[in-house]
Amino acid sequence: MGAKAPFLNIMNIKTQPTYALKNMIKALSMHKWLNTEEENERLALAKKELEQRQLEKLKQKQLHYQY
């Protein structure tokens, strides 16, 4: 089961709405020293996914303004 956990976390993060990712990041960032290793991994994945979504949104805006 341990080998499947990282894959499931990635899939779960990617299917979460943006507001849920923001709330997850906020909650897991409050007291980082209390987080388990899995929670730290989830925090890093959520931050990365949110950053990717923001970059994609910026790219879409730039494409829209080119035309």
C-alpha positions in Angstrom: 0.0 0.0 0.0 2.9 2.4 0.7 4.0 2.3 -3.0 0.5 3.4 -4.1 0.1 6.3 -1.7 2.2 8.9 -3.5 0.4 8.2 -6.8 -3.0 8.5 -5.1 -2.0 11.8 -3.5 -1.0 13.2 -6.8 -4.3 12.1 -8.4 -6.3 13.4 -5.4 -4.5 16.8 -5.6 -5.1 17.2 -9.3 -8.8 16.6 -8.9 -9.3 19.1 -6.1 -10.9 22.4 -6.9 -8.7 25.5 -6.6 -10.4 26.8 -3.5 -9.8 23.4 -1.8 -6.1 23.5 -2.6 -5.9 27.0 -1.2 -7.6 25.9 2.0 -5.4 22.8 2.2 -2.2 24.9 1.9 -3.4 27.4 4.5 -4.3 24.6 7.0 -1.2 22.6 6.5 1.0 25.7 6.7 -0.3 26.9 10.0 1.8 24.6 12.3 4.2 22.8 10.0 6.1 21.2 12.9 3.0 19.1 13.7 2.7 17.7 10.2 3.4 14.1 9.4 5.7 13.3 6.5 2.6 12.5 4.4 1.0 15.9 5.2 4.3 17.6 4.3 4.2 15.7 1.0 0.6 16.7 0.4 1.4 20.4 1.2 4.3 20.4 -1.4 2.1 18.7 -4.0 -0.8 21.2 -3.4 1.6 24.1 -3.7 3.0 22.8 -6.9 -0.4 22.1 -8.4 -1.7 25.5 -7.5 1.4 27.1 -9.1 0.9 25.1 -12.3 -2.8 26.2 -12.4 -1.8 29.8 -12.0 0.8 29.6 -14.8 -1.8 27.9 -17.0 -4.3 30.6 -16.3 -1.6 33.3 -17.1 -0.8 31.5 -20.4 -4.5 31.5 -21.3 -4.8 35.2 -20.7 -1.7 35.9 -22.8 -3.1 33.9 -25.6 -6.4 35.7 -25.4 -4.7 39.1 -25.6 -2.6 38.2 -28.6 -5.7 38.0 -30.8 
